[in-house]
Amino acid sequence: MAIEIQVMKSHRGVRAGKYEARFLPTKKTKFLLFPDSTLIAQIISGPHTGTIIPYKKFIKVSDIPSSARMLAEKDGMLSDLAYYARRIRELEKRNRDLQGFLDNANDIANELRNELDTANEDRTLLLRQIEQSVDHNVGSTEV
């Protein structure tokens, strides 16, 4: 398994910095308190590929996921991305449909408002005619 190491002191032309490496077990006896102290690391990428770094000159920074795991994660992310792209298209279509429904409802509301205004004008005219007719009839009976 690949790891990332931080080289603390320059060693055989490898300057201090971070490198991709792998652990190499040694035949030395491991100490119970420090089991990793007998490990050495071998740089596995870049211009220093193959260089072996003793444990005293580096620290392990992190594990680097295997390429198979990275590809599986990438496929999962691409699948999620495709799902969300489809979902966005569905929601955009639903939004357009709802906007069309709202526009239609607004048109109907405007037509009803116009009809109501016309009906109110007709009502006002009829009330005036009734008042004039009543005034005319009341004035002609008084004489």
C-alpha positions, 0 to 999 in steps of 0.5 A: 500500500502506498503512503505519503512520507515527509522526509525531514532530513536530506538523504542521498540526494532526496531533499526534505519534502513530501514523497509517495513511498511504500514501507519495506520491512527489514530483517532487524528485530522490531522493538516492542515499543516502537514496531515501526522503528525498523521500517524503511521507506522506498520512494515509488514515484518521481525523480527519486523512484527507488531511493530508500529512506531510513526511518529516522529521516522520515515520518509517515503523513498518510495512507494513499488510497489504491488506484482501484479504490480511487477509481471506484470512488470516481465511478461513484462520484460520476454516478452521483453527478449523473443522477443529480444532473438528471434530477436538475433537468427534471426539476427545471422541467417541473419549474417550467410547467409550474410557471406555465400554470401560474401564467395561465392562472394569472391570465384567468385572474386578469380576465375575471378582474376585467369582467368584475370591473365591467359588472361593477360599471354596469351595476353603477349605471343601473343604480343611477337609472333606478335613482333617476326613475324613482326621482322622476316618479316621485316628482310627478306624483307630488304635483 
